Amino acid sequence: MTEENITRIYLEGKELILIGTAHVSKKSAEQVKEVIEREQPDTVCIELDEQRYQSIMDANKWKDMDIFKVIKEKKTTLLLMNLVISSFQKRVAKQFGIKPGLEMIQGIESANEIGATLVLADRNIQITFARIWHGIGIWGKAKLLLQIFASIFNNDTISEEELEKIKSQDMLNSMLDDFTVAFPRLKVPLIDERDQFLAQKIKDAPGEKIVAVLGAAHVPGIKEEIKKEHDLEAISKLPPKSKAPTIIAWMIPILIMAIIGYTFYANPTAGFQQTLSWILWNGSFSALGAAIAFGHPLAIVTAFLVAPLSSLSPLMAAGWFAGFVQAYFRRPNVADFETLSEDVYSVKGFWGNKVTRILLIVALTNIGSTLGTVIGGADVVRLFLENL
């Protein structure tokens, strides 16, 4: 059997066999099977975390999701990103008749067949998303969300060049490739830290012979990082938040309220105009976001009423309230969860499924509220300056 795409490392009495796979290639899956059967390793490491492993092993996992809990724990954006990646995978599968991640499934099956220990070697995808989210400012977050929505609307066929890129990267890397060009520092949580995490997990795996099934893009980094010791706990949690964003987040609403208060004192009519402007800009854009997501009428009304107040507190977001109202009046049923994995493939499905519609309402309402805050705040300042 050819040693192509295979890297052997001898370290601390262990033989580490790294298989660099293409994530959308049947040949890669066949090679994984051949290598594991021939080498009979003590342990097989795969580039999956517990969440993605459960997704593969339990196709009905969506049925157990508590949408109210997702909103309450502020995980709607992370879940939306997961679903968009799933949509991207299905586009690839449908166009080329291949199943993304087939080599990982083969690694799991082959490990079970020979009785090898199975190690889930990748970092929790939620931690990766959270560290990416933490590493960009408010405009970066807005740009990332816009890119996510753009990928939903993008029904173009995938070119051969794009397919080759997908083959050498994992789905997450492929989807965010353009974004990392605009924000180079995101390469650290997206690629570098995962290389470190994977390397340490492979090195610490039990047994003397270890086979690791990896995306080809990670192999060069792992070859370098495996020579070092890495603190997995340090790269598995959010870094401490800087106080500056929190201070700014509170200073802006305090400044807005102070300006309106002073204007009311100097000119009550102008103060009333400021208040009305703030309410209309915030409420209208927030309600527009909920309406674009085809929200329940009461969810749209909630977005309008809550946004002017939630924009004055960093602890609240209009989208959460609108999402709760939508979930209450349009509660997802079993069928919505059963068809979720298929519905995320199309724009019609994304907007039609009650689960994803709730997520869209939360996200679009918050985006609208942010735009309303910027425009409404600027109008408040304009009226203040005119009445000095």
Number of C-alpha atoms within 10 A of each C-alpha: 7 7 10 9 14 20 16 14 14 11 12 8 9 15 17 21 23 23 24 23 29 26 24 27 16 16 13 24 21 14 23 26 18 13 20 25 14 10 12 17 23 19 24 29 27 26 23 22 16 15 15 16 16 13 12 16 12 10 11 15 14 17 15 9 11 11 20 17 12 15 21 13 10 14 16 25 20 19 17 19 19 17 21 20 21 18 22 22 19 21 18 18 14 11 10 12 11 16 16 23 24 21 28 24 17 20 27 23 14 21 24 13 11 14 14 20 17 21 23 22 25 24 23 17 19 17 16 23 19 17 20 18 19 17 17 16 11 12 9 15 16 15 15 17 18 14 16 20 17 11 17 20 14 12 13 8 10 12 9 9 9 11 15 12 17 23 21 19 22 22 21 18 18 18 18 16 18 12 17 15 11 11 13 11 13 21 18 15 20 20 17 16 20 26 25 26 24 29 26 22 21 26 18 12 23 16 15 15 18 29 30 31 28 27 25 20 20 22 23 12 18 22 17 12 19 20 12 12 12 16 10 16 8 9 18 17 12 15 11 7 9 8 9 8 12 11 10 12 16 14 13 17 19 14 14 19 15 12 19 25 17 13 23 18 12 14 15 14 12 19 22 15 17 26 19 15 21 27 20 18 24 32 30 22 25 35 32 22 26 35 19 14 23 18 30 21 15 13 29 28 19 23 37 27 20 23 34 26 17 21 24 20 15 13 9 14 24 32 34 25 22 31 30 22 22 28 22 13 13 16 16 19 12 12 11 18 21 15 15 22 17 15 20 24 23 17 16 12 17 24 21 16 20 22 23 25 23 33 28 26 35 31 24 26 35 27 24 24 32 21 16 25 26 15 16 25 20 15 17 24 16 12 18 20 11 8 12 8
